[in-house]
């Protein structure tokens, strides 16, 4: 969430000042590779050893964060993010495999439960800290990330125990392993019904990922969070001052991190509610709820409604996302469960790529603040230099407020009223609803009511 703002934020704040299209290309492509490459990188870890791959992954993470913080051209930042994605793809399959190898049938449930709890604790704390410090220094967001990753070396060198590997894990060359991985993917994707299901779920992941791609930019541009800050300050002044900005607002990244916080609080309860329903029905209900949440997240300027939207979104996520994994496991043949679980990452990967696309130029034309301001400037015939290396987005905005004789909030509200950027909610919620409709048709016609 912070990275999206770093890419498109005004250069005079320490951000990069890229367009939404450039942001979508960087985040979409990198995140797509993060979920696609584990189909192959897991084989590398099995072949050369988990500890060696973790050491390499952490080194790439540290250097990758340094590169992202240092470079400022589109091509170099793009390459740096791809480099970070490879680091993540090396790391990603190892942890799941470690839990699988070091737990039994009796303890695997609690093992994976702890694992997903840690993911969401990190998913809350990381953006929460970033949201509190990025307005003071973008560099420190990356420095703290580098320090945090470095701490993992303590665990990998002093506490990590290499799990036992099967003989077959080391007998084959990497080339043979990669070739076998491609064959396995082809075998799995020969199931047409399964492929149709994966294609439908691309729409779900495309809508879901707007929490990271478009939501922080939208809130940063259009939502005045000062009322949220004041409400929190009246109850807990220290917390408001710690996480708020010097201007008396709450950052978009901090608000977005509440999704993980709600999951920490409510996942077990929501899972208990939906466990009685078959996976497809639970997914349809959950994605529909998520559609309502994502609609609310982009439909209002009121920060309290935005938080309610994040809560509704997280409820939909908790009901649908785990059921996706459960459904894949339930339809997989007994001797191909690992293959099916591996290819279940494909719609997540494609969903990231499409999320980058619909949060790029499409978002800019509908809801990009500077893009809409440029339309108004052209309509009024005002002369303002174009945004460039020497003339930032903030300078463009400030010049426009001066020439239009409005303050910051007045111009924001003028654009909100006259250009209706909130209409972007229809696109993102509509993508999620299309997944619900497609799943319903898939269930009734393709599966003939059997799942």
Secondary structure, 3 states (H helix, E strand, C coil): CHHHHHHHCCHHHCCCCCCHHHHHHHHHHHHHHHHHCHHHHHHHHHHHCHHHHHHHHHHHHHHHHHHHHHCCCHHHHHHHHHHHHHHHHHHHHHHHHHHHHHCCCCCHHHHHHHHHHHHHHHHHHHHHHHHHHCCCCHHHHHHHHHHHHHHHHHHHHHCCCCCCCCCHHHHCCHHHHHHHHHHHHHHHCCCHHHHHHHHHHHHHHHHHCHHHHCHHHHHHHHCECHHHHHHHHHHCHHHHHHHECCCCCECHHHHHCHHHHHHHHHHHHHHHHHCCCCHHHHHHHHHHHHHHHHHHHHHCCEHHHHHHHHHHHHHHHHHHHHHHHHHHHHHCCHHHHHHHHHHCHHHHHHHHHHHHHHCCHHHHHHHCHHHHHHHHHHHHCCCCCCCCCCCCHHHHHHHHHHHHCCCHHHHHHHHHHHHCHHHHHHHHHHHHHHHHHHHHHHHHHHCCCCC
